[in-house]
């Protein structure tokens, strides 16, 4: 192996030399790693140098000797390209002991490009709690709201003590779509006492025809079922049918029986055949659990309105609502419906 490494270092073309060093990463004994690292630092191209560093980190995982990690970090900080430096720093966060994470955070804060800086901060958010407050402070310095939201969403997955401040930082985001993304991520983690504040922040989101509003309300419904009527109303306000269908599908499993007629009416209003069928399929299970006396009028009204559309679409909708048909009449109703379709099918030919 020392001979192989020596031969690799003699390769003049940096792309080929980097490929060989990367391939050697999994096979070299640990005692040769300092020499591999030295060979890597000799590569002038930051792209190829970054590739080898990433390969070393990926292949060796926890086997890197602790004494070598500061040198890997130093080699990473020498990379001038912020894109390549950010990639290697993100990979480093998975391998470094807690004592070196503050240095990664310092290196991340030196990255001027906010997207690359956000990637490293998001990776750091996955690590131990001692760096989370500093990561949050660095996240709040990011001017681009999309990248700031990405880091805040990553932080939302972490320890409860930073969540109130993450929520405060989220409410400062002006772009409602990015704000909604973070609020949705937060709802799963926040303690009950903070949920009213999330609800208040959600009610401030009204743009894009309620799409983002409905998205957060749907996430909140897991912990605050009382918001379901508001979530359903917001979903029905969404102008773009595909988004409206997605919102109704997300709500379908959470809706209590008393809201299912309204959801079914909303599904019938969708003009797109494929979107309407998807929503009907999502609602079918809940509808089939309703008392027959309440379900039968709904079914008659729905079947009548759906029959006014094209024949292939009617068949699609009947298939989507099969659980409802079975709930109303079991196998007998299913067989009767099949016979009726065959009879009417003769007229369609």
C-alpha positions in Angstrom: 0.0 0.0 0.0 2.8 2.5 0.6 4.1 1.8 -2.9 0.6 2.3 -4.3 0.3 5.6 -2.5 3.7 6.7 -3.7 2.8 5.9 -7.3 -0.5 7.8 -6.9 1.4 10.9 -5.8 3.5 10.8 -9.0 0.4 11.2 -11.2 0.7 14.6 -12.8 -2.9 15.0 -13.9 -4.8 16.2 -10.8 -8.1 14.7 -11.9 -6.6 11.2 -12.2 -4.5 11.6 -9.0 -7.7 12.7 -7.1 -9.6 9.7 -8.4 -6.9 7.3 -7.3 -6.6 8.9 -3.8 -10.4 8.7 -3.4 -10.4 5.1 -4.4 -7.6 4.3 -1.9 -9.5 6.0 1.0 -11.3 2.8 2.0 -8.3 0.5 1.7 -5.4 2.4 3.3 -4.3 1.5 6.8 -4.8 4.3 9.3 -1.1 4.9 9.7 -0.9 6.1 6.0 -3.7 8.6 6.4 -1.4 11.5 7.3 0.4 10.9 4.0 -2.9 10.7 2.1 -3.9 14.0 3.7 -0.6 15.6 2.7 -1.0 14.4 -0.9 -4.5 15.8 -0.9 -3.4 19.2 0.2 -0.9 19.3 -2.7 -3.8 19.2 -5.2 -4.2 22.7 -6.6 -7.7 22.2 -8.0 -10.1 22.9 -5.1 -12.8 20.8 -6.8 -10.6 17.7 -6.9 -9.1 18.5 -3.4 -12.6 18.8 -2.0 -13.6 15.5 -3.6 -10.7 13.6 -2.0 -11.5 15.1 1.4 -15.1 14.2 1.1 -14.1 10.6 0.1 -11.8 10.3 3.1 -14.6 11.5 5.4 -17.2 9.2 3.8 -15.0 6.1 3.7 -13.5 6.3 7.1 -16.4 7.6 9.1 -15.5 7.2 12.8 -12.1 5.6 12.1 -10.3 8.9 11.5 -7.8 9.3 14.3 -8.7 12.2 16.6 -5.3 13.8 16.1 -5.9 14.0 12.3 -9.3 15.7 12.5 -7.9 19.2 13.2 -5.6 18.8 10.2 -8.6 17.8 8.0 -10.5 20.8 9.2 -7.5 23.1 8.5 -7.2 21.6 5.0 -10.9 22.3 4.5 -10.6 25.9 5.6 -7.9 26.5 3.0 -10.4 25.8 0.2 -11.2 29.2 -1.4 -14.3 28.1 -3.2 -17.1 28.5 -0.8 -19.2 25.9 -2.5 -16.5 23.1 -2.1 -15.6 24.4 1.4 -19.2 24.2 2.4 -19.6 20.7 1.1 -16.7 19.4 3.0 -17.6 21.3 6.2 -21.1 19.7 6.0 -19.5 16.3 5.7 -17.1 17.1 8.6 -20.0 17.8 11.1 -20.9 14.1 10.9 -17.4 13.0 12.0 -16.0 15.7 14.4 -16.1 15.3 18.1 -18.0 18.0 20.0 -14.9 19.9 20.9 -14.2 20.8 17.3 -17.8 21.8 16.3 -17.3 25.4 17.4 -14.5 25.7 14.9 -16.8 24.3 12.2 -19.4 26.9 13.2 -16.7 29.7 13.0 -15.7 28.4 9.5 -19.4 28.3 8.5 -19.9 31.9 9.5 -17.0 33.0 7.3 -18.8 31.7 4.2 -20.3 34.8 2.4 -22.6 32.9 0.1 -25.8 32.4 2.2 -27.0 29.3 0.6 -23.7 27.4 1.3 -23.5 28.9 4.8 -27.1 27.7 5.4 -26.2 24.1 4.3 -23.4 23.9 6.9 -25.6 25.4 9.6 -28.3 22.9 8.8 -25.8 20.1 9.1 -24.6 21.5 12.4 -28.2 21.6 13.7 -28.1 17.8 13.6 -25.3 17.7 16.2 -25.0 18.1 19.9 -27.0 20.8 21.8 -24.1 22.9 22.9 -23.8 24.5 19.4 -27.5 25.0 18.8 -27.8 28.5 20.3 -24.9 29.7 18.2 -26.3 28.0 15.1 -29.6 29.8 15.7 -27.8 33.2 16.1 -26.0 32.5 12.8 -29.2 31.5 11.1 -30.9 34.8 12.1 -28.0 36.7 10.4 -28.9 35.2 7.0 -30.6 37.8 4.9 -32.0 35.5 2.3 -35.3 34.3 3.8 -35.4 31.0 1.9 -32.0 30.0 3.3 -32.8 31.3 6.8 -36.0 29.2 6.7 -34.0 26.1 5.8 -31.8 26.4 8.8 -34.7 27.2 11.1 -36.6 24.1 9.8 -33.5 22.0 10.6 -33.3 23.5 14.1 -37.0 22.8 14.7 -36.2 19.1 14.8 -33.9 19.6 17.8 -34.1 20.3 21.5 -37.0 22.1 23.1 -35.0 24.8 24.7 -34.2 26.6 21.4 -37.8 26.2 20.0 -39.3 29.4 21.5 -36.5 31.4 19.9 -36.9 29.5 16.6 -40.6 30.4 16.7 -39.7 34.1 17.3 -37.2 34.0 14.4 -39.8 32.3 12.2 -42.4 35.1 12.7 -39.8 37.6 11.4 -39.8 35.9 8.0 -41.7 38.1 5.5 -42.1 35.5 2.8 -45.3 33.6 3.8 -44.4 30.4 1.9 -41.0 30.1 3.8 -42.7 31.1 7.1 -45.3 28.4 6.6 -42.6 25.8 5.9 -41.0 26.5 9.3 -44.2 26.7 11.2 -45.3 23.3 9.8 -42.0 21.8 11.0 -42.4 23.5 14.4 -45.9 22.2 15.1 -44.7 18.6 15.6 -42.1 19.6 18.2 -43.5 22.6 20.2 -44.9 22.1 23.7 -48.7 22.7 24.0 -48.2 26.1 25.6 -46.6 27.5 22.4 -49.2 26.2 20.0 -51.5 29.2 20.4 -48.7 31.4 19.3 -48.2 29.2 16.2 -51.9 29.5 15.5 -51.7 33.3 15.8 -48.8 33.3 13.4 -50.7 31.0 11.0 -53.7 33.3 11.0 -51.4 36.1 9.8 -50.7 34.0 6.6 -53.4 34.8 4.0 -51.6 35.1 0.7 -51.4 32.7 -2.2 -55.2 31.9 -1.9 -54.8 30.4 1.5 -52.5 27.6 0.4 -49.8 28.2 3.1 -52.5 29.0 5.7 -54.1 25.6 5.1 -50.8 23.9 5.1 -49.9 25.0 8.6 -53.4 24.5 9.9 -53.4 20.9 8.7 -50.1 20.3 10.6 -51.6 22.0 13.7 -54.7 19.8 13.6 -52.7 16.9 14.9 -52.4 18.7 18.2 -55.3 21.2 18.0 -58.3 19.4 16.5 -60.4 22.5 17.1 -58.7 24.2 14.1 -60.1 21.6 11.6 -63.1 23.7 10.5 -60.8 26.7 9.9 -58.3 24.4 8.0 -61.1 23.1 5.8 -62.4 26.6 5.1 -58.9 27.7 4.2 -58.4 24.7 1.9 -61.6 25.5 0.1 -60.4 29.0 -0.6 -57.3 27.8 -2.5 -57.6 29.0 -6.1 -55.2 26.5 -7.8 -57.0 23.2 -7.9 -54.0 21.0 -7.6 -53.0 22.7 -4.4 -56.6 22.7 -3.2 -56.7 18.9 -3.8 -53.5 18.4 -1.9 -54.8 20.4 1.1 -58.1 18.4 1.2 -56.2 15.1 0.9 -53.9 16.2 3.8 -57.0 16.9 5.9 -59.0 13.9 4.9 -57.9 11.4 7.6 -58.2 14.0 10.3 -61.7 15.3 9.7 -64.5 14.3 12.1 -67.8 13.0 10.6 -69.5 16.3 11.0 -67.0 17.9 8.5 -67.0 15.2 5.9 -70.1 16.5 4.0 -68.4 19.8 3.6 -65.2 18.1 2.4 -67.2 16.0 0.0 -68.8 19.1 -1.4 -65.4 20.7 -1.8 -64.2 17.6 -3.7 -67.2 17.7 -6.1 -66.4 21.3 -7.0 -62.9 20.4 -8.3 -63.0 20.5 -12.1 -59.8 18.4 -12.7 -60.9 14.8 -13.0 -57.7 13.3 -11.7 -57.5 15.7 -8.7 -61.2 15.1 -7.9 -60.7 11.4 -8.0 -57.7 11.6 -5.6 -59.7 13.6 -3.1 -62.7 11.3 -3.3 -60.3 8.3 -2.7 -58.9 10.1 0.4 -62.3 10.8 1.8 -63.8 7.4 1.1 -62.5 5.7 4.2 -63.9 8.3 6.6 -67.2 8.5 4.7 -67.7 4.7 5.0 -67.6 5.0 8.8 -70.5 7.4 8.9 -74.0 6.1 10.0 -75.9 4.8 7.0 -78.8 7.2 7.6 -76.4 10.1 7.2 -74.4 8.6 4.5 -77.2 7.6 2.1 -78.4 11.1 1.2 -74.8 12.2 0.7 -74.2 9.3 -1.6 -77.3 9.9 -3.7 -76.5 13.6 -4.1 -72.9 12.8 -4.9 -73.7 10.1 -7.4 -76.2 12.4 -9.2 -73.7 15.2 -9.5 -70.9 12.9 -10.6 -73.1 11.2 -13.2 -73.4 14.6 -15.0 -69.7 14.2 -16.0 -68.2 11.9 -18.6 -68.7 8.1 -18.4 -65.1 7.2 -17.9 -64.8 9.7 -15.1 -68.0 8.4 -13.4 -66.5 4.9 -13.4 -63.3 6.3 -11.9 -65.3 8.1 -9.1 -67.3 5.0 -8.4 -64.1 3.0 -8.0 -62.6 5.7 -5.7 -65.8 5.6 -3.6 -66.0 1.8 -3.4 -65.7 1.8 0.4 -68.8 4.0 0.6 -70.8 1.6 -1.6 -69.7 -1.4 0.4 -70.6 0.4 3.6 -74.1 1.1 2.3 -74.9 -2.4 1.0 -72.1 -4.8 1.4 -71.5 -7.4 -1.3 -75.1 -7.2 -2.5 -74.8 -3.5 -3.4 -71.5 -4.1 -5.1 -72.9 -6.9 -7.3 -76.0 -4.8 -8.1 -73.9 -1.8 -9.1 -71.7 -4.0 -11.3 -74.8 -5.3 -13.1 -76.2 -1.8 -13.5 -72.9 -0.6 -15.0 -73.0 -3.6 -17.4 -76.6 -2.8 -18.4 -76.0 0.9 -19.0 -72.7 0.0 -20.7 -74.7 -1.6 -23.5 -76.2 1.8 -24.3 -72.8 3.4 -24.3 -71.5 1.3 -27.2 
